[in-house]
Amino acid sequence: MRAQDSATATRTIAVTTTDRTSGTVHTGDTARTARADPLPRGTLLAALGVFAFSLTFPSTVWGLESFGPWSLVAVRSVLAALVAGAFLLAGRVPLPERRHWAGLSVVAGGVVIGFPLLTTLALQTSTTSHAAVVVGLLPLTTAAFAALRTRRRPSRTFWCAAVAGAVVVLAFTVQQSGGAVSRGDLYLFGALLVCAAGYTEGGRLARLMPGWQVIGWALILCLPLMAVGSAVALSAEPVHLNAHGVLGLVWVAAGSTFFGLYVWYRGMASIGIPKASQLQLAQPLLTLVWSVVLLGETLPLAAPLAAVAVLVCIAVTQRARS
């Protein structure tokens, strides 16, 4: 364990002392030339996470065909924790340092329990397309949390583009809902806050340990509670298994919760939390497509215009200095 910690510390020092102009890494009294982690790779990993997340709402709707909302959330967490536990055991990964458990608790509360539960409750009354657009505010929320947590201030251009993207998403939401705020919207706004906190803390921890270990230990931390919750919820809510329900459960457990968060945290560690968060501006638009293809929902007429505006904002935020 000491050897792993030492390697991790060395890697962290090397990253933080890189001269980005010359590509020289200074460690102690020596200097060596090293290739920095390429930006496109980190962007690709984060984008892959966004793709996985974009299928979460349609998969949740499918899962609700077989399970109640509380059962679906609890069982998905248990299954994801079993997958994570198998990887941790196979890799003989030691327990995280005591100083990391508080951050892991924030990740667990935000992305393992809070966001899945609140969005699942919202999807009982909201359409997938409506929920996807509301959650489009997540990038701006995450960037704000990251600025407060890390005390790093993105440039004015970055903030202008991020706010513009959020305004587009919010205007689209208001136009589609007729200006009314429903109980489902309140669930979704709550989900934004807890998920942004979990993303921010997970991105910070992913600089200190591999991203899959961050989500892996967060899932293990929740396992006792979710195991009890599964037993209680399954006994209280009816279960009607069908192909959609099983596929939905498998995806939200293994695809969204474990694989999606694994590549997402790796991407955030590489390109930074603010820039990675802005890639999620594309997530609502991808989910709109899945809602039509997989659920047969009607695509709003304003979606193409919103897509163009949001993609422009993504391009600006990715080029802005953070």
C-alpha positions as CSV (number, residue, x, y, z in Angstrom):
1,M,0.0,0.0,0.0
2,R,2.9,2.4,0.8
3,A,4.3,1.6,-2.6
4,Q,1.1,2.4,-4.3
5,D,0.6,5.7,-2.3
6,S,4.2,6.7,-3.2
7,A,3.6,6.0,-6.9
8,T,0.4,8.0,-6.8
9,A,2.1,10.9,-5.0
10,T,4.9,11.0,-7.5
11,R,2.4,11.0,-10.4
12,T,0.5,13.8,-8.8
13,I,3.6,15.9,-8.3
14,A,4.7,15.4,-11.9
15,V,1.4,16.5,-13.2
16,T,1.2,19.6,-11.0
17,T,4.7,20.7,-11.9
18,T,4.5,20.3,-15.7
19,D,5.7,23.2,-17.7
20,R,2.9,23.2,-20.4
21,T,5.0,25.3,-22.7
22,S,8.1,23.2,-22.9
23,G,6.6,19.8,-21.9
24,T,9.3,19.4,-19.2
25,V,8.3,17.8,-15.9
26,H,10.3,18.9,-12.8
27,T,10.5,16.5,-9.9
28,G,12.8,17.5,-7.1
29,D,16.2,18.6,-8.4
30,T,15.9,16.8,-11.7
31,A,14.0,17.5,-14.9
32,R,12.9,15.2,-17.6
33,T,10.9,15.5,-20.8
34,A,7.6,13.8,-20.7
35,R,4.5,13.8,-22.9
36,A,1.5,15.2,-21.1
37,D,-1.8,13.3,-21.0
38,P,-3.2,14.2,-24.5
39,L,-6.3,16.4,-24.3
40,P,-8.2,14.5,-27.0
41,R,-8.0,11.3,-25.0
42,G,-9.5,12.9,-21.9
43,T,-12.2,14.5,-23.9
44,L,-13.0,11.2,-25.6
45,L,-13.3,9.4,-22.2
46,A,-15.6,12.2,-20.9
47,A,-17.7,12.1,-24.1
48,L,-18.0,8.3,-23.7
49,G,-19.3,8.8,-20.2
50,V,-21.9,11.3,-21.6
51,F,-23.0,8.8,-24.2
52,A,-23.5,6.2,-21.4
53,F,-25.4,8.7,-19.3
54,S,-27.6,9.7,-22.2
55,L,-29.2,6.2,-22.1
56,T,-29.9,6.4,-18.4
57,F,-33.4,8.0,-18.6
58,P,-34.7,5.7,-21.3
59,S,-33.3,2.7,-19.5
60,T,-34.9,3.9,-16.3
61,V,-38.3,4.2,-18.0
62,W,-37.8,0.6,-19.2
63,G,-36.8,-0.5,-15.8
64,L,-40.0,1.0,-14.3
65,E,-42.0,-1.4,-16.5
66,S,-40.8,-4.2,-14.1
67,F,-39.9,-2.5,-10.9
68,G,-41.1,0.2,-8.6
69,P,-39.0,3.3,-8.2
70,W,-37.5,2.4,-4.9
71,S,-36.8,-1.2,-5.9
72,L,-35.2,0.0,-9.2
73,V,-32.8,2.4,-7.5
74,A,-31.8,0.0,-4.7
75,V,-31.3,-3.1,-6.9
76,R,-29.3,-1.1,-9.5
77,S,-27.0,0.1,-6.8
78,V,-26.5,-3.4,-5.4
79,L,-25.8,-4.9,-8.9
80,A,-23.3,-2.1,-9.7
81,A,-21.6,-2.6,-6.3
82,L,-21.2,-6.3,-7.0
83,V,-19.6,-5.5,-10.4
84,A,-17.3,-2.9,-8.7
85,G,-16.4,-5.3,-5.9
86,A,-15.4,-8.0,-8.4
87,F,-13.0,-5.6,-10.1
88,L,-11.6,-4.4,-6.8
89,L,-11.0,-7.9,-5.6
90,A,-9.5,-9.0,-8.9
91,G,-7.1,-6.1,-8.8
92,R,-6.3,-6.6,-5.1
93,V,-6.9,-2.9,-4.6
94,P,-6.2,-1.8,-1.0
95,L,-8.6,0.3,1.0
96,P,-8.5,4.0,0.3
97,E,-6.7,6.3,2.8
98,R,-8.9,7.5,5.7
99,R,-8.7,11.1,4.4
100,H,-10.5,10.0,1.2
101,W,-13.6,8.5,2.8
102,A,-15.4,11.8,3.3
103,G,-15.1,12.6,-0.4
104,L,-16.2,9.1,-1.3
105,S,-19.3,9.6,0.9
106,V,-20.2,12.7,-1.1
107,V,-19.8,10.7,-4.3
108,A,-22.0,8.0,-2.9
109,G,-24.7,10.3,-1.7
110,G,-24.7,12.3,-4.9
111,V,-24.3,9.9,-7.9
112,V,-25.1,6.5,-6.4
113,I,-28.2,7.3,-4.3
114,G,-29.4,10.9,-4.7
115,F,-29.4,11.4,-8.4
116,P,-30.8,8.0,-9.4
117,L,-33.5,8.2,-6.7
118,L,-34.6,11.7,-7.5
119,T,-34.6,11.3,-11.3
120,T,-36.5,7.9,-11.0
121,L,-39.2,9.6,-8.9
122,A,-39.4,12.4,-11.5
123,L,-39.7,10.0,-14.4
124,Q,-43.0,8.7,-12.9
125,T,-44.7,11.9,-13.9
126,S,-42.3,13.6,-16.4
127,T,-41.4,12.5,-19.9
128,T,-37.9,11.4,-20.7
129,S,-37.4,14.3,-23.1
130,H,-38.6,16.9,-20.5
131,A,-36.4,15.4,-17.8
132,A,-33.4,15.3,-20.1
133,V,-33.6,19.0,-20.9
134,V,-34.0,20.0,-17.3
135,V,-30.9,18.0,-16.4
136,G,-29.1,19.9,-19.2
137,L,-28.4,22.5,-16.5
138,L,-26.0,20.0,-14.9
139,P,-22.9,21.3,-16.6
140,L,-23.3,24.8,-15.3
141,T,-24.2,23.5,-11.8
142,T,-21.1,21.2,-11.8
143,A,-18.8,24.1,-13.0
144,A,-20.1,26.3,-10.1
145,F,-19.6,23.5,-7.5
146,A,-16.1,22.9,-8.9
147,A,-15.2,26.6,-8.7
148,L,-16.3,26.7,-5.1
149,R,-14.6,23.4,-4.2
150,T,-11.3,23.8,-5.9
151,R,-11.1,27.6,-5.7
152,R,-10.2,27.8,-9.4
153,R,-11.9,30.5,-11.5
154,P,-12.6,29.7,-15.1
155,S,-12.2,32.6,-17.6
156,R,-15.0,35.1,-18.4
157,T,-15.4,33.5,-21.8
158,F,-15.9,30.1,-20.3
159,W,-18.6,31.4,-17.9
160,C,-20.4,33.4,-20.7
161,A,-20.6,30.3,-22.9
162,A,-21.6,28.1,-20.0
163,V,-24.4,30.5,-18.9
164,A,-25.5,30.8,-22.6
165,G,-25.8,27.0,-22.8
166,A,-27.8,26.9,-19.6
167,V,-30.1,29.7,-20.8
168,V,-30.8,27.7,-24.0
169,V,-31.6,24.6,-22.0
170,L,-33.8,26.5,-19.5
171,A,-35.7,28.3,-22.3
172,F,-36.3,25.0,-24.0
173,T,-37.6,23.5,-20.8
174,V,-39.9,26.4,-20.0
175,Q,-41.3,26.4,-23.6
176,Q,-42.0,22.7,-23.4
177,S,-43.6,22.8,-20.0
178,G,-45.7,25.9,-20.6
179,G,-44.0,27.8,-17.9
180,A,-45.2,25.6,-15.1
181,V,-43.0,23.9,-12.5
182,S,-44.2,20.5,-11.5
183,R,-43.3,18.2,-8.6
184,G,-41.2,16.2,-11.1
185,D,-39.2,19.4,-11.9
186,L,-38.5,19.9,-8.2
187,Y,-37.1,16.3,-8.1
188,L,-35.0,17.1,-11.1
189,F,-33.6,20.4,-9.7
190,G,-32.7,18.5,-6.5
191,A,-31.0,15.9,-8.6
192,L,-28.9,18.6,-10.3
193,L,-27.5,19.8,-6.9
194,V,-26.6,16.4,-5.4
195,C,-25.2,15.1,-8.7
196,A,-23.0,18.2,-9.3
197,A,-21.6,17.8,-5.8
198,G,-20.8,14.1,-6.5
199,Y,-19.3,14.9,-9.9
200,T,-17.1,17.6,-8.4
201,E,-15.8,15.5,-5.5
202,G,-15.4,12.4,-7.7
203,G,-13.4,14.5,-10.2
204,R,-11.1,15.7,-7.4
205,L,-10.6,12.1,-6.1
206,A,-9.9,10.8,-9.6
207,R,-6.7,12.9,-9.6
208,L,-5.5,10.9,-6.6
209,M,-6.7,7.4,-7.5
210,P,-8.0,5.7,-10.7
211,G,-11.5,6.8,-11.7
212,W,-12.9,3.2,-11.5
213,Q,-11.8,2.9,-7.9
214,V,-13.5,6.2,-7.0
215,I,-16.9,4.9,-8.2
216,G,-16.1,1.4,-7.0
217,W,-15.5,2.4,-3.4
218,A,-18.5,4.7,-3.4
219,L,-20.7,1.8,-4.5
220,I,-19.2,-0.5,-1.9
221,L,-19.8,2.2,0.7
222,C,-23.5,2.2,-0.2
223,L,-23.8,-1.6,-0.5
224,P,-25.1,-2.4,3.1
225,L,-27.8,0.3,2.9
226,M,-28.8,-0.6,-0.6
227,A,-29.0,-4.3,0.2
228,V,-31.4,-3.6,3.0
229,G,-33.3,-1.2,0.9
230,S,-33.6,-3.8,-1.9
231,A,-35.1,-6.3,0.5
232,V,-37.6,-3.8,1.9
233,A,-38.6,-2.3,-1.5
234,L,-39.0,-5.6,-3.3
235,S,-41.3,-6.8,-0.6
236,A,-43.4,-3.6,-0.8
237,E,-43.5,-3.0,-4.5
238,P,-44.8,-5.4,-7.2
239,V,-42.4,-6.9,-9.7
240,H,-43.5,-7.7,-13.2
241,L,-40.4,-8.9,-15.1
242,N,-40.2,-8.4,-18.9
243,A,-37.4,-7.9,-21.4
244,H,-37.5,-4.1,-21.3
245,G,-37.4,-4.1,-17.5
246,V,-34.5,-6.4,-17.3
247,L,-32.5,-4.6,-20.0
248,G,-33.2,-1.3,-18.3
249,L,-32.0,-2.5,-15.0
250,V,-28.8,-4.1,-16.4
251,W,-27.9,-0.9,-18.2
252,V,-28.5,1.6,-15.4
253,A,-26.5,-0.7,-13.1
254,A,-23.5,-1.8,-15.2
255,G,-23.6,0.8,-18.0
256,S,-24.6,4.1,-16.4
257,T,-23.6,3.6,-12.8
258,F,-20.3,1.7,-13.2
259,F,-18.9,2.0,-16.7
260,G,-20.2,5.5,-17.4
261,L,-18.9,7.0,-14.1
262,Y,-15.6,5.2,-14.6
263,V,-14.8,6.8,-17.9
264,W,-16.4,10.1,-16.8
265,Y,-14.1,10.5,-13.8
266,R,-11.1,9.5,-15.8
267,G,-12.0,12.2,-18.4
268,M,-12.6,14.8,-15.7
269,A,-9.2,14.0,-14.1
270,S,-7.5,14.6,-17.5
271,I,-9.2,17.7,-18.9
272,G,-10.5,19.3,-15.7
273,I,-14.0,19.4,-14.1
274,P,-15.3,22.6,-15.7
275,K,-14.5,21.6,-19.3
276,A,-15.7,18.0,-18.8
277,S,-18.9,19.2,-17.3
278,Q,-19.7,21.3,-20.4
279,L,-19.6,18.2,-22.6
280,Q,-22.8,17.2,-20.8
281,L,-24.6,20.0,-22.6
282,A,-24.9,17.4,-25.4
283,Q,-26.5,14.8,-23.1
284,P,-30.1,16.1,-23.2
285,L,-30.0,16.2,-27.0
286,L,-28.7,12.6,-27.2
287,T,-31.4,11.5,-24.7
288,L,-34.0,13.2,-26.9
289,V,-32.9,11.0,-29.7
290,W,-33.0,7.9,-27.6
291,S,-36.5,8.9,-26.3
292,V,-37.7,8.8,-29.9
293,V,-35.9,5.7,-31.0
294,L,-36.4,3.6,-27.9
295,L,-39.6,5.0,-26.3
296,G,-41.5,6.4,-29.3
297,E,-41.8,9.9,-27.8
298,T,-42.4,12.8,-30.1
299,L,-39.3,15.0,-30.6
300,P,-40.1,18.7,-29.8
301,L,-39.8,21.0,-32.8
302,A,-37.5,23.3,-30.9
303,A,-34.9,20.5,-30.4
304,P,-32.9,21.1,-33.6
305,L,-32.5,24.8,-32.9
306,A,-31.5,24.0,-29.3
307,A,-29.0,21.4,-30.5
308,V,-27.2,23.9,-32.7
309,A,-27.0,26.5,-30.0
310,V,-25.8,24.1,-27.4
311,L,-23.2,22.6,-29.6
312,V,-21.8,26.1,-30.3
313,C,-21.6,26.7,-26.5
314,I,-19.8,23.4,-26.1
315,A,-17.2,24.4,-28.7
316,V,-16.6,27.7,-27.0
317,T,-16.2,26.3,-23.5
318,Q,-13.8,23.6,-24.7
319,R,-11.5,26.3,-26.2
320,A,-11.8,28.7,-23.3
321,R,-9.1,28.9,-20.7
322,S,-10.2,27.2,-17.5
